[in-house]
Amino acid sequence: MTTTRRFLTFTLPALAVMLANAALAVELDPKSVVYLKQDQFKWRDPFNKSPANGVSLHGDGTSGFYVNLTKWNKGGNFSRPHSHPNDRMIFVLGGTWWNGTGTAFDPPNTIPMRAGTFVTHLANGVHWDGAKEEDAVLLIAGVGPAASTRATETEGKFSSLNPTAVTYLAPDQYKWRDPFNKSPTNQVILYGDPSKEGPYMVINRFSPGAFSRPHFHPNDRFITVLKGIWWVGSGPKFDQNNTVPMPTGTFVTHFGRGIHFDGAKDEEVMVLITGMGPATSTQIKQD
């Protein structure tokens, strides 16, 4: 999988104008689809002076499903050994994120998780993590409470990750539904089972020209555009020209039972989707 190394990127002015004009020409039904582009994110520290920064995209982490961005700023900034009561699904959007497990805090010997890596912090597993020479941007999702419980630190060296605390998949370990990527759309399941109840995370890949038809899902879905420009429309009538461009980094919410359609035009598109299952799709009949 080819993944952009940096999440926070700048758009060429001409492209920005084109996308802005396209967005102005189309209105999405806010009961079906809403979105935030990168310049609309409300960071906890707008001046980015703290060791770590964050954006709450959905939920507050106290109960129910939540999605947030965490940015570890470079310079050896690390959390201390701690645990969470529930699993956390984490996708490294940019940079290199360093992880360790256990109560011996030892940043020099941590394991690197590079952009495109999917990480699970398992419930009650003691771990610690942060950034070294470059920033690390993470999308984190799960079911609250997401509270952090500090562990009592001990002396010693860290050598390997405890698989009962942290597991991870690098992009070359992903098991795509179509390993040869010959179909118009493809998918890899990173966590859970989207057909069943419970949290899940998947990546969907659209080949150029591939579009879904109008449909809806029973529950909300939270989507981050990983690569390319994803085009999204709402309502029961399929019309590729009546879509809004979602550039890389955009965060999109598809509300439960909201009718929408989406896909790729001139380039391959990849989107990261998370939520609470079932995530089944009901197609809308076309006249």
C-alpha positions in Angstrom: 0.0 0.0 0.0 1.3 3.4 -0.9 0.6 5.8 2.0 1.4 9.5 2.1 4.3 10.0 4.6 2.9 13.2 6.0 -0.7 13.8 7.0 -0.7 17.6 7.3 0.0 18.7 3.7 -0.5 21.9 1.7 -2.6 22.1 -1.4 -1.5 23.9 -4.6 -3.5 27.1 -5.0 -5.0 26.2 -8.4 -6.2 22.9 -7.1 -7.6 24.6 -3.9 -9.6 27.0 -6.1 -10.9 24.2 -8.3 -12.1 22.1 -5.3 -13.6 25.2 -3.6 -15.6 26.0 -6.7 -16.8 22.3 -7.0 -17.9 22.3 -3.4 -19.8 25.6 -3.8 -21.7 24.1 -6.7 -23.0 21.1 -4.7 -24.8 21.0 -1.4 -24.8 17.8 0.7 -27.8 16.9 2.8 -26.4 17.6 6.4 -28.7 14.8 7.7 -26.7 12.3 5.6 -23.2 13.7 5.3 -21.0 16.3 7.1 -17.3 16.9 6.8 -14.4 18.8 8.2 -11.3 19.7 6.2 -7.9 20.0 7.8 -8.1 23.8 8.2 -11.3 23.4 10.1 -9.9 21.1 12.8 -10.1 22.7 16.3 -6.8 21.6 18.0 -6.7 21.6 21.7 -3.5 23.8 21.6 -4.0 26.1 18.6 -0.4 27.3 18.8 1.0 23.7 19.0 3.4 24.4 21.8 2.7 21.5 24.1 4.4 18.1 23.8 1.2 16.5 22.4 -1.8 18.0 20.8 -5.3 16.7 20.0 -8.6 17.2 18.1 -11.8 15.6 19.2 -13.6 14.6 16.0 -16.5 12.6 17.5 -17.5 11.9 21.1 -15.7 12.9 24.2 -14.1 9.6 25.3 -16.2 9.3 28.5 -18.8 6.9 27.0 -19.9 5.7 23.6 -17.8 5.7 20.4 -15.1 8.3 20.0 -12.7 9.4 17.3 -9.8 11.8 17.8 -6.5 13.0 16.4 -3.4 13.0 18.5 -0.2 14.7 17.4 3.0 13.9 19.2 5.5 16.7 18.5 9.0 15.8 17.8 11.8 16.2 20.4 11.6 13.1 22.6 8.1 13.7 23.9 6.6 10.5 25.4 3.8 9.4 27.6 4.7 7.4 30.8 3.6 3.8 31.3 -0.2 3.7 31.5 -3.2 1.6 30.4 -6.8 2.2 29.2 -9.9 0.2 30.2 -10.9 -0.6 26.6 -9.1 -1.4 23.3 -8.0 1.6 21.2 -7.7 1.4 17.4 -4.9 3.6 16.1 -3.9 4.4 12.6 -0.6 6.3 12.0 -1.4 9.0 9.6 2.0 10.6 9.4 5.5 10.5 10.8 6.9 7.8 13.0 5.3 6.8 16.3 7.4 4.9 18.9 5.9 2.3 21.2 6.9 0.3 24.3 5.1 -1.9 26.7 5.6 -2.8 30.4 6.5 -0.7 33.4 10.1 -0.1 32.6 10.2 3.3 30.8 12.9 3.1 28.1 12.3 5.4 25.1 15.6 4.7 23.3 14.6 1.0 22.7 11.1 1.6 21.5 9.6 0.0 18.4 8.9 2.4 15.4 5.4 2.5 13.9 5.6 4.3 10.6 2.9 6.1 8.6 0.3 3.6 7.4 0.7 1.2 10.3 -2.4 0.1 12.2 -1.9 -0.4 16.0 -4.1 -1.8 18.7 -3.6 -0.8 22.3 -5.4 -3.7 24.1 -7.5 -3.1 27.2 -5.6 -2.9 30.4 -2.2 -3.4 28.7 0.5 -1.2 30.0 2.2 0.8 27.3 3.9 4.1 26.6 4.5 5.9 23.3 5.6 9.2 21.7 7.8 10.9 19.1 11.5 11.2 18.5 13.0 13.1 15.5 9.7 13.8 13.7 6.1 14.5 14.6 3.7 11.6 14.7 0.0 12.1 13.8 -2.5 9.4 14.9 -6.2 8.7 14.4 -7.5 7.0 17.5 -10.9 5.4 17.9 -12.7 3.2 20.4 -15.4 2.9 22.9 -15.2 5.0 26.1 -14.3 5.4 28.7 -10.9 6.2 27.3 -9.4 7.2 30.6 -5.7 6.7 31.2 -4.5 4.9 34.4 -0.8 5.5 35.3 1.3 2.4 36.1 3.9 2.2 38.7 7.3 2.5 36.9 10.1 0.0 37.5 13.8 -0.1 36.6 15.0 -2.0 33.6 15.2 -2.2 29.8 12.5 -2.6 27.2 13.2 -5.3 24.6 10.0 -6.4 22.8 6.3 -5.6 22.7 4.0 -7.6 24.9 1.3 -8.9 22.5 -1.3 -8.7 25.3 -0.7 -5.0 25.4 0.2 -3.8 21.9 -0.2 -5.4 18.4 0.5 -3.8 15.0 0.2 -4.4 11.3 2.5 -2.6 8.8 1.0 -1.8 5.4 2.8 -4.8 3.7 1.1 -7.1 6.2 -2.4 -6.0 5.2 -4.7 -8.8 3.9 -6.7 -7.2 1.2 -10.0 -8.8 0.1 -8.6 -8.8 -3.5 -4.8 -9.4 -3.1 -4.3 -8.6 -6.8 -6.4 -5.3 -6.6 -8.2 -6.1 -9.9 -11.7 -5.2 -8.7 -13.0 -1.6 -8.8 -13.1 -1.5 -5.0 -11.1 -3.3 -2.4 -11.0 -3.5 1.4 -8.8 -4.6 4.3 -10.3 -5.2 7.7 -8.0 -3.9 10.4 -10.1 -4.5 13.5 -13.4 -6.2 14.3 -16.1 -7.5 11.9 -18.1 -4.7 10.1 -21.0 -7.2 9.6 -21.5 -7.6 13.3 -22.1 -5.5 16.4 -19.1 -3.8 17.9 -16.3 -1.5 16.9 -14.5 -1.9 13.6 -11.9 -0.2 11.4 -11.3 -0.8 7.7 -9.6 0.7 4.7 -11.6 1.0 1.4 -9.7 1.5 -1.8 -11.4 2.9 -4.9 -9.8 2.5 -8.4 -10.1 5.5 -10.7 -13.7 5.8 -11.9 -15.1 3.4 -9.2 -18.3 4.7 -7.4 -20.8 3.2 -5.1 -24.5 3.7 -5.9 -26.9 5.5 -3.5 -27.2 3.5 -0.3 -27.2 3.8 3.5 -25.8 2.1 6.6 -27.7 1.4 9.9 -25.1 3.3 12.0 -22.9 6.3 11.8 -19.5 5.9 10.0 -16.5 8.1 10.5 -14.1 8.4 7.5 -10.7 9.9 7.0 -9.4 10.3 3.5 -5.9 8.8 3.4 -5.1 9.2 -0.3 -6.4 11.1 -3.3 -9.7 13.1 -3.6 -12.8 11.3 -2.6 -16.0 12.5 -4.1 -19.2 12.3 -2.0 -22.9 12.9 -2.9 -26.1 12.6 -1.0 -29.7 11.6 -1.9 -31.3 8.8 -3.8 -30.3 10.0 -7.4 -26.9 8.9 -8.6 -25.0 11.7 -10.3 -21.2 11.8 -10.2 -21.3 15.5 -11.2 -23.4 16.2 -8.1 -20.6 15.4 -5.6 -18.3 17.3 -3.3 -14.5 16.7 -3.3 -13.0 15.5 -0.1 -9.2 15.9 -0.3 -6.6 13.9 1.6 -7.0 14.6 5.4 -10.7 15.4 5.3 -12.8 13.9 8.1 -16.3 12.8 6.9 -19.3 11.5 8.8 -21.9 9.4 7.1 -24.9 9.4 9.5 -26.9 6.2 10.0 -29.7 5.8 7.4 -28.5 8.8 5.5 -28.5 8.1 1.8 -25.2 8.8 0.1 -22.8 7.7 -2.7 -19.1 8.1 -3.2 -16.0 7.2 -5.1 -13.0 8.1 -7.2 -12.8 10.1 -10.4 -9.3 10.4 -12.0 -7.1 8.8 -9.3 -7.0 6.0 -6.8 -8.6 6.9 -3.5 -8.1 5.3 -0.1 -10.3 6.0 3.0 -10.1 4.8 6.6 -13.5 4.0 8.0 -14.4 3.3 11.6 -17.5 3.1 13.7 -19.8 0.7 15.5 -21.2 -2.3 13.5 -23.1 -3.6 11.9 -22.0 -1.6 8.9 -24.1 -3.3 6.3 -25.2 -1.5 3.2 -28.7 -1.1 1.9 -29.0 -0.1 -1.8 -31.5 2.4 -3.0 -33.5 1.3 -6.1 -32.9 3.5 -9.1 -35.7 4.5 -11.5 
